[in-house]
Amino acid sequence: MEHCKNPWKKGCKNDNVEVYIMLNGDKLPICKSCWSEIAKEDLEW
């Protein structure tokens, strides 16, 4: 099973993947908790 690979929170190992993001050509799974935090930020990738 996949786990979260949030590039801004390296230690996250949650397996409740909510979305995938593309970062530097890599498709990264992001959990619901991390996605909630990322969505609040003004990040560019």
C-alpha positions in Angstrom: 0.0 0.0 0.0 1.2 3.5 -0.8 2.0 6.0 1.9 2.2 9.8 1.9 5.3 11.3 0.2 4.8 14.9 1.1 8.0 16.7 0.1 7.4 19.4 2.7 6.8 16.9 5.6 9.3 14.1 5.0 8.3 12.0 8.0 4.6 11.5 7.1 3.8 7.8 6.6 0.0 8.1 6.5 -1.6 5.7 4.0 -4.9 7.5 3.5 -3.9 9.0 0.1 -6.2 11.8 -0.9 -4.5 13.2 -4.1 -1.4 12.9 -6.2 0.8 15.9 -7.1 3.4 16.2 -9.8 6.7 17.6 -8.6 9.8 17.7 -10.9 8.3 15.0 -13.0 7.5 12.6 -10.1 3.9 11.6 -9.1 3.7 11.9 -5.3 0.9 10.5 -3.2 -0.4 13.0 -0.6 -2.5 12.0 2.4 -5.7 13.8 3.5 -4.0 15.5 6.4 -1.1 16.8 4.4 -3.3 17.9 1.5 -5.4 19.9 3.9 -2.2 21.8 5.1 -0.8 22.2 1.5 -4.1 23.6 0.3 -3.8 26.4 2.9 -0.3 27.4 1.8 0.8 29.5 -1.2 3.2 27.0 -2.6 4.5 26.6 -6.1 5.9 23.4 -7.5 
